[in-house]
């Protein structure tokens, strides 16, 4: 075992985070946890992980599930393509690997939703394969140790980090080594203000010696998110509300209310309702505002409510959903402001005059 890994594991044995997916040699659970942890904080993931495993305790149980059920359990965690890929991958493992995840990273990356990082995590944590698992935390730690002062997103620099990571993984406890790097990046070697004084790897770190750890890694300048303006319309027909299951890549498989793209100052979507939905609103009024931030987009939503006849037929591609059945559908967090407006509207209608 190399000196760096020895120091890292000694620190990890004293300071490892207690997490529900650790110390369980189950590749399925490692897969679920690592999928959920992509671009999501540990504290957020823990309750979702527990609920997901309660609902789908085995890979076979997940493979047999309906996509809508998986999305419903995932609801609120975001990045829903992860859930769809996890489901597709589970079905693929049942069909092509006899229901057992392979231990070879080269085979793991053939499975839907498993990239190089997740393959390395599963192989090392669940199967003791001495392979690296390079995520954002590990890139930050190793770029500082190596003194890499160039854009880490460039292919040649990413390869340099991955080669260093591979060279450091010990044959003993490779999974713990990889998880220790993740914990170090999450707890001490953090962006902007690393706690170098308490870091077990300070003696191995070029950036610590140069006193520029706070400036690393060098990242490409992020583009500002695009702002989109929407009319979001609650179309009510008796005790029903109009919705559709999205087919667009963003929020695919989730149920949303009608949305019409507009400018920041545009008002009254009545004409859009008549033209696009082929419905004639009996009344229409503003109901509130909403805002939701995605990675590359910001939705600014002006929320409206309107009533159509109780016997109105849903347009092609849409469905009138009974208000009592709304809670059974997988809805994105982006719809929560509209749901709040809907609840207030219904409460007002039920209140005595």
ABEGO torsion letter per residue (X at the ends): XBAAAAAAAAAAAAABBBBAABGBBBAAAAAAAAAAABGBBAAAAAAAAAAAAAABABAAAAAABBAAAAAAAABGAEGAAAAAAAAAAAAAAAAAAGGBBBABAAAAAABBGBBAAAAAAAAAAAAGBBBBBBBAAAAAAAAAAAGBABBAABAAAAAAAAAAAAAABBABGAAAAAAAAAAAAAAABBBGBBBAAABAAAAABAAAAAGAAAAOBBBBBBBBBBBBBBBBBBBBBEABBBBBBBABABGBGBBBBBBBBBBAABBGAAAAAAAAAGBBBABBBBAEBBBBBBAABBBBBBBBBBBBBAABBBBBGBBBBBAAAAAABBBBAAAAAAAAAAAAAAAAAABBX
